[in-house]
Amino acid sequence: MCWQSLSEEQLGCPGCPGVFLNYHGGMNQGEVLHILTAPDAGGTIESRQQVKAIEGEGLEGDRFRDPTRPADQDHRRDTDVTLIEIENLEWFRESQGLPLEPEEFRRNIVTRGIQLNDLVGKQLRVGEVVMEGRRLCEPCAKLQKRLGRQILPAMVHRGGLNCRIVSGGEIRVGDAVEPMEDDKSA
């Protein structure tokens, strides 16, 4: 069954409007809680205190950083880095009664205090790095199988954000995560 055809009740959030499940109340500045990388697909997740983000490629030491990867292969070129809100993982744990740790969800940066879904098509600053939110990072059946527990459909629209790195630099645990102001002079 396609998640797009599911009702609000099936998504686990009765009364939530439409495509984005807005349960945060408009948070627009957050922080980096965890930085997680894996050297290859399916590899062991490593927790880091800081990481170098390379423009147009990804995070140093991570599986997504492959400048030779064709644009139409696997995680298209709009996935240099993935982010997820800790609030979504906490919501899942509380509402579903199942554990879900940040490392298990296999996203690169775990944030607190910012609505990532609102950043699709917009630029954000993470520490000294500028990123562009490209699309939602929806959970898939492959991740569910790997976890060995039912995360779908509850985590639909709560799986994070795929980003492209526009301007590289260092990202550290504790760095601010915030949307960039639109350029009003253009």
Sequence and secondary structure as in RCSB ss.txt:
>XXXX:A:sequence
MCWQSLSEEQLGCPGCPGVFLNYHGGMNQGEVLHILTAPDAGGTIESRQQVKAIEGEGLEGDRFRDPTRPADQDH
RRDTDVTLIEIENLEWFRESQGLPLEPEEFRRNIVTRGIQLNDLVGKQLRVGEVVMEGRRLCEPCAKLQKRLGRQ
ILPAMVHRGGLNCRIVSGGEIRVGDAVEPMEDDKSA
>XXXX:A:secstr
  GGG  TTTTT TT  SSS   S S EEEEEEEEEE SSTT   EEESEEEEETTTEETT TT  TTS TTSSS
TTT SEEEEEHHHHHHHHHHH     GGGGT SEEEEEE SGGGBTSEEEETTEEEEEEEE    HHHHHHHTS 
 TTTTTT S EEEEEEE EEEETT EEEE    TT 
